[in-house]
Amino acid sequence: IQKDATAICPGVEVNIDHHTGITFITKKEVLSVIKFANGRKAEGSVVSEMSLQTMENALLKLPHVATAQVYFDIQHRLHATITQRRPIMRILNNDGVGYYVGINNERIPLKSTFTAHVPVVTGFVLKNQDPKRDSSLQNALFLLVNVLQKDPYLNALIHQIDVLENDEVVLIPNGLKHSIQFGKADERIEAKLENIKAIHLHGLPHV
C-alpha cells in the first residue's frame, strides 16, 4: 500500500477507435486534455495524486468523444480508451450552418482535419423560425439516412439529399445525371426507396 501511494506514472497509453475510419480525435489532443486536467504531464506524476474521474470528465467534454475510460494498469501506467461519436450525415444549411448528425441523432461539430464519408444534406434544413418544424425534419432525415445505410446498393447510390423550402427532399444519385423528386420523408420512406432501387436496377438499364 505504501509503495502504491508513492508510485510514479511511467507513461500514458492512448487507444482511440481509429479502426472505424473516424479520426475526429488525435492522440496529441487526448494527451493535452489529460495534462490540463491533471495540472501537469501524467508521465512522472504521483499516481495517488491523480484523479481518474477528473481526467475522464475532461475527455467527455470534447464534442467528438462518445465514451472515455481512464485507468491505471498494474505497472501504474495510465490508459485512456476513447470511443468517438459516429456521424451518419453531414448538414450544410442554406445559411452556411454546418454540422454532422450522429447515430443517436445528436449534433456533432464539423472538424477541419477530418471529413466523414457520409451523405450530405443541403438546402433548407434549418429555417430557424419554427423549432418544431426543424426538429421534425431532422428526425425524418435521420430516419431516411438510416434506411439508406441498411441497403448497400442505395447507400452507394445516394450521396446527397437536398431539402426544398416546402420541406420536400430531392435525392441526388452518385455519378448519374439526374435527380429524384422524393417528396416528403414520411412513413412511406421504405416503400419509396424500394421503388427507386427497382427503377435503377431493372428499369433504367433497359431504357
N, C-alpha and C positions, 0 to 999 in steps of 0.2 A: 504493500500500500504506500509506504514511504517512497519507494522507487517510482511508482506511477505518479505520485504527487509532484515530483521534480523532473519528470521525463520531458525531454525536448523533442518537438516535432521535427523529424528529419527532412520532410518534404511534402508535397501535395500531388495527389494523383487525380486528374480530372477526366471524367468519362461523359461524353456528350453523344447523343444518338445521331451522329452524322451519317450512319449507315442508311438512314431513311432518305438521304438526299437533301435534307433540310439543313442549312448552315446559317441560321439566324445568329447563333451564339458561337463565339470562339473561346478557346482555352484561355487566351490572354484576357478576355473580358471577365471570365469566371474568377481568375486569379486576382484581378483588380478589385472585384467586388468583395472577395474574401479578405483581401488586405485591408480594404476600407472598413469592413465590418469588425475585423479583429483589432484594428488600430495600428497594425504593423504586419509585415510579411509573416505568413503562417510558419514558414521554414525558420527554425531557430527559436520559435516561441515556446513557452512553457505550456504543456498540454492542459494542465489543470486550470490555467488562466484563460483558456479559450472557450467561448460559448458556441456550441454547435447550433443551438436554436437561433442565435443571433445571425450566424452566417447563413443558415437555411432561409430565414425570413428575408434577408437582404437579397438572396438569389431569386426568391419567389416574387420580389417586387419588379424584376425585369419583365417587361411586357411580352417577351417572346419565350419565357420559361413557363412550362406547364407544371412540372414537378421538380423538386430538388431534394436530394438526400445527402447529408454531410455526416461523416462518422470517422472514427479512428480505427485502424487495424491494430493487431497485437504488437506491431513494431512502432506504434504511435504515429504512423504516417497518416496524414489527413486525406480522406477520399471525398470527392464531390461528384455525384452522379446526377446528370441533368437530362430531363426529357423536354424537348422543345414543343411549342404549340405547332399544330399541323394545319396549314391553310388548305381550303378546298376551292376557293375562288378569290379573284382579285377585283376590287371595285375601283373604277375610275369614273367618278361622277362628272356631270357637265360643268359643275362649278370648280373643278380642279381637285376636289377632295378625293384622296385615295387611301385604301386600306385593304387588308385581307379579311376574309371571314373564315374562321376555323371550324374544326369538326364538331365543336359544341355550339356553333352559331355565334361565337364570340368575335369581336373585332380584334384584329391584330395589326399593329402599325407596320407600314412599309419599312424596308431597310435597304439602304443604297448598296450595301455589299452583297446582297443576295436577292434573286428574283425566283420565286416559285413557279414551276411549270404547271399552272392551273388555268381553268377558263377565266377569261377577262370579261367582266360585266361593265358595260359603258352606258352612258345616257342619263336618264332621269331616275337614278336610283334613290337619291335623296332630294326632296323638294324643300325640306326644312320649314314647311308651313303646317304640315299635318303629321305629327309624330306617329299617330296610329297607322296612317297610310304607309309611312316609311318602314315601320316595324313589320307590318303585314306583308309588304312587298319583299323585304329581306327574307322573311320566313318562307315565302313562296319560291324565291330564287334559291334559297338553301335547299329546299326540297327538290327543285328541278335539277340542281347540280349533283345532288346525292343520287338521284335516279340515273343521271348520265354516267356517273362514275361506276355504277354497278354493271354497266354493259360495256365491255371493251370496245366494241365497234362504235357505239355512239360517243363514248368518251374520246376516242381518237378523231371522230368526225367533227364534233362541235368544239371550236376553240374560242368563240366569242359570243356573248349574249348582249344585245343592245335593247335597252329599256326605252320605250317611247313615252311621250308626255301623257298619253291616255292609259298608262300602266301596262299596255300590251308589250310583248317581247318579240324580238326578231333574232333568230339563231343564224349564225354565220359559220358555214362549214369550212374546214381546213383545206386550203388548196383548191377550192371549187369556186366557179364564178357565178354563184347565185346565193341568195339568202332565203331564209324560211320564215314566213309570216306565222309565228307560233300562236299568236293571240295571248290571252292571259294565262299565267301559270296557276292553274286551278286544280280541282280534283281530277281533271282529265289528263294530267301530265303524262302518266304512263301510257295511256292509250294513244295519245298524240305522238309520243316518241316511238312507239311500235310502228305506227303508220309511216313515220319519217324513215325509220330503218328499212321497212319493207320497200318503200319507193326507191331508196338509194341502192339497195341490194338487188332488187328484182325488176324495178320499173325503168329507171334511168339508163341502165346498160343496154336496154332493148329499144330505146327511143333514138 
